């Protein structure tokens, strides 16, 4: 049994086109998630759609992953799950250097 929570394991280094699967754990739920690349000409569209399982086992779209740029112009990714009000950045776990394993780092939305 793994004790790693809040992560997405992608299937390749290029996260823009990679598929991923992972887990989001909060105080009141555990969500197995899938990230599926999404291609759009809209620059505000997510790079991925995020799916979780319904109680009967159906894949339902619950959110997305967006590629953004920080103040230095370097890209980073954010994850949002609308109905839960859940927002997070993706990044590396301390001490690991595998670019396909991304920690989900929750943050509180700004007012």
N, C-alpha and C positions, 0 to 999 in steps of 0.2 A: 504494500500500500504506500502510495506516494504522499508526502506531506507538503509538497510544493503546491501553493495556491496562487491565484491571481497571475496567470501567465497565458501566453499564446505561443505554441510551438509552430513555426512556419516551416514549409517544406523546401524553401530555398532562401538564399541570401537577399535576393532582390524582393523586398517586402511589397513593393508596388504590385507585383504580379503573383506573389506567393499565396497559396492556400494555407490556412492555419486552423488549429484546434487547441482548446485550452479550457481553463476553469476560472470562474470568478466566485469567490467565497465572501459572503458578508455575514453579519451577525444573525441574519434571519433566512439566508438561502445559499444554496450552492447551484451555480449554473454551469453546465457543460456547454461550451460555445464553439461555433465554427465561424471562421472568417473566410469569405469567398470574394475574390477580386471582382470589382465592378468597374466596367469601362464606360466612360461618359465624356462627351465633349464639354459638359458644363464644368467649369473650373472650381465651382463650389461643391460639386458632388463628392461623395466619399470614395476612397480608393477601394474599400471593401464593404460588403454588407455582412452584418453579424447575425447569426441564427442561434437559437436555443431550442430545446425540446418542449413541446406542450405536455400537459399531464398525460395525454394519450400517446405521446411519442412522435408527434409530427414536428418537422422543422418549421419554426416560425421566425420571421425577421423581427429582430428586437432592437437593432441599432446599426451603427456604422463606425468605420475607422476613416479618419481624415488625415491627409498629409498637410502639414503647415510648415512655416519657416520661423525660426527664432529671430531675435534682434540682430544676430550676426549673419543671418541668411542661411543658416544650416537647417536642413529638414528634420522634422520630428513628427510623430504620429500621435493622434488623440483618439480615444474610443468613447462613444456615448451610447447609453442604453436609455432611450427616451422615457419609457414607462416607469423605470426605477429612479429616474433623476440621477443616474450613475454616470460620472465623468471621470476619465483617467487619461494619463499619458502612457505611452509604451516606452520602455527603456530596458537596459540590461540590469540583471541582478548583480549585486556587488560580488566581485571576485570571479565572474564568469565572462568569457569572451566569445561566446557563440552568438553570432548576429541573428540566427534563426530563432533563438529563445528570447522572447520579450516579456519582461515583467509588466504587469498591469498596475500602474501606480495611481491609485484613486486620489481625486482632489475634489474639493467643494466648489460648486459653481459660484461665480462672482455675481453680485447684485447688479 
